[in-house]
């Protein structure tokens, strides 16, 4: 059976990876495998911005993707950007095979807040499910509680759920139906 692979890029805490894997498996109904960490390639680093170009890292993920993987999600501590935005929490190709999230701006202390492991991990889970949702063809949602709502800032991430709205849940079920028939 095909699976979703989590690919740590650099050093990522195992407890964060474990929680993401647990929720991703629940939301998508597919087995999840966490791969061995790979380095964050320097070619994606933009010295002027002090950030990594997420699209370049997506290309690296696709080259490394296991043959039996349906989707791959990179998880990293480095700060990510795309040229038209100051930063991104993550990026994925809609209806593609790869996504990536950054944990950097998900930590409460990044914004001067008190560290909260619970809040940090919850934010990471939301962004992981969101980016994988894109790989299953889902676009941004107008419902601010849906996990597919676009997070323009951390408050948007905090407000949304880890779950899909009814419309996106239906869309995901339609995408997964052929995979379940093949199993």
C-alpha positions as CSV (number, residue, x, y, z in Angstrom):
1,X,0.0,0.0,0.0
2,X,1.2,3.5,-0.7
3,X,2.2,5.7,2.2
4,X,2.9,9.3,3.2
5,X,6.5,9.9,4.2
6,X,7.7,12.5,6.6
7,X,11.2,13.7,5.8
8,X,13.1,15.7,8.4
9,X,15.4,18.2,6.9
10,X,18.0,18.9,9.5
11,X,17.5,18.2,13.2
12,X,13.8,17.8,14.1
13,X,12.6,16.6,17.5
14,X,11.2,13.0,17.3
15,X,8.2,13.9,19.6
16,X,7.1,16.5,17.0
17,X,7.5,14.0,14.2
18,X,5.6,11.4,16.1
19,X,2.7,13.6,16.8
20,X,2.5,14.8,13.2
21,X,2.7,11.2,12.0
22,X,-0.2,10.2,14.3
23,X,-2.5,13.0,13.2
24,X,-1.6,12.7,9.5
25,X,-2.3,9.0,9.5
26,X,-5.7,9.8,11.2
27,X,-6.7,12.6,8.8
28,X,-5.6,10.9,5.6
29,X,-6.2,7.2,6.5
30,X,-2.9,6.2,5.0
31,X,0.2,4.7,6.7
32,X,2.9,7.2,7.6
33,X,6.6,6.5,7.7
34,X,9.2,8.9,9.1
35,X,12.4,8.8,7.1
36,X,16.0,9.3,8.3
37,X,16.9,13.0,8.4
38,X,18.6,14.5,5.4
39,X,20.6,17.8,5.4
40,X,19.1,21.1,4.4
41,X,20.9,21.8,1.1
42,X,22.8,25.1,1.1
43,X,21.8,25.8,-2.6
44,X,18.4,26.8,-1.3
45,X,19.8,29.4,1.1
46,X,19.3,33.1,0.2
47,X,22.0,35.0,2.2
48,X,20.3,38.3,1.6
49,X,17.1,37.1,3.2
50,X,18.6,34.7,5.7
51,X,16.0,32.2,4.6
52,X,15.7,29.1,2.5
53,X,13.7,29.0,-0.8
54,X,11.0,26.4,-0.1
55,X,10.5,25.6,-3.8
56,X,14.1,24.5,-4.1
57,X,13.7,22.3,-1.1
58,X,10.6,20.8,-2.6
59,X,12.7,19.7,-5.6
60,X,15.2,18.1,-3.3
61,X,12.3,16.2,-1.6
62,X,11.0,14.9,-4.9
63,X,14.4,13.6,-5.9
64,X,14.7,11.7,-2.5
65,X,11.1,10.4,-2.5
66,X,10.9,6.6,-2.0
67,X,9.3,4.7,-4.8
68,X,6.4,3.4,-2.6
69,X,5.6,6.8,-1.3
70,X,2.4,8.5,-2.4
71,X,3.3,11.9,-0.8
72,X,6.3,13.3,1.0
73,X,6.3,16.1,3.6
74,X,9.5,17.8,4.5
75,X,9.7,19.2,8.1
76,X,12.5,21.6,9.0
77,X,13.5,24.2,11.6
78,X,14.9,26.6,9.0
79,X,12.9,29.7,7.9
80,X,11.3,29.4,4.5
81,X,10.3,31.9,1.8
82,X,8.9,32.2,-1.7
83,X,10.0,35.3,-3.6
84,X,6.6,37.1,-3.5
85,X,6.2,36.7,0.3
86,X,8.3,37.7,3.4
87,X,8.0,34.1,4.7
88,X,5.9,30.9,4.4
89,X,4.9,28.4,7.1
90,X,5.0,25.9,4.3
91,X,4.6,25.2,0.6
92,X,3.2,22.4,-1.5
93,X,2.3,21.7,-5.1
94,X,-1.5,21.5,-5.5
95,X,-2.3,18.0,-6.7
96,X,1.5,17.2,-6.5
97,X,3.5,14.8,-4.5
98,X,5.6,17.0,-2.1
99,X,5.1,19.6,0.6
100,X,7.3,21.2,3.2
101,X,6.7,23.0,6.5
102,X,9.0,25.1,8.7
103,X,8.7,24.9,12.5
104,X,10.7,28.2,13.0
105,X,7.7,30.6,13.1
106,X,5.4,28.1,14.9
107,X,7.1,28.4,18.3
108,X,5.4,30.9,20.6
109,X,8.8,32.2,21.7
110,X,9.5,33.3,18.1
111,X,6.9,36.1,18.8
112,X,8.2,36.9,22.2
113,X,5.7,34.6,24.0
114,X,6.2,32.0,26.7
115,X,7.3,28.6,25.3
116,X,4.4,26.2,25.0
117,X,5.1,22.7,23.8
118,X,1.3,22.0,23.4
119,X,0.7,25.1,21.2
120,X,3.9,24.6,19.2
121,X,3.1,21.0,18.3
122,X,-0.6,21.8,17.6
123,X,0.6,24.5,15.1
124,X,3.0,22.0,13.5
125,X,0.2,19.5,13.0
126,X,-2.1,22.1,11.4
127,X,0.5,23.2,9.0
128,X,1.5,19.6,8.1
129,X,-2.2,18.6,7.4
130,X,-2.7,21.9,5.5
131,X,0.3,21.3,3.1
132,X,-0.5,17.6,2.6
133,X,-4.1,18.7,1.8
134,X,-2.7,20.8,-1.1
135,X,-0.9,17.7,-2.4
136,X,-4.3,16.0,-2.6
137,X,-5.7,18.8,-4.7
138,X,-7.3,21.0,-2.1
139,X,-7.1,24.8,-2.4
140,X,-7.5,27.4,0.3
141,X,-10.8,27.5,2.1
142,X,-13.0,30.4,3.1
143,X,-13.9,28.8,6.4
144,X,-11.5,30.1,9.0
145,X,-11.9,26.9,11.1
146,X,-11.0,24.6,8.2
147,X,-7.4,23.4,8.2
148,X,-7.2,24.5,4.6
149,X,-7.7,28.2,5.5
150,X,-4.7,30.3,4.4
151,X,-2.6,31.4,7.4
152,X,-1.4,34.9,6.7
153,X,-0.1,35.1,10.3
154,X,0.2,32.9,13.3
155,X,-3.2,34.0,14.7
156,X,-4.8,32.4,11.6
157,X,-3.0,29.2,12.4
158,X,-4.1,29.3,16.0
159,X,-7.8,29.9,15.1
160,X,-8.2,27.1,12.6
161,X,-8.7,23.4,13.4
162,X,-6.6,20.4,12.5
163,X,-9.6,19.1,10.6
164,X,-11.1,19.6,7.2
165,X,-14.4,21.3,6.7
166,X,-17.2,19.1,5.2
167,X,-16.4,20.2,1.7
168,X,-12.7,19.5,1.9
169,X,-13.4,16.2,3.8
170,X,-15.6,15.1,0.9
171,X,-13.0,16.2,-1.7
172,X,-10.3,14.2,0.2
173,X,-12.6,11.1,0.3
174,X,-13.0,11.3,-3.4
175,X,-9.2,11.5,-3.9
176,X,-8.6,8.6,-1.6
177,X,-11.4,6.3,-2.9
178,X,-9.3,4.8,-5.8
179,X,-6.4,4.1,-3.4
180,X,-8.7,2.3,-1.0
181,X,-10.2,0.2,-3.8
182,X,-6.7,-0.8,-4.9
183,X,-5.7,-1.9,-1.4
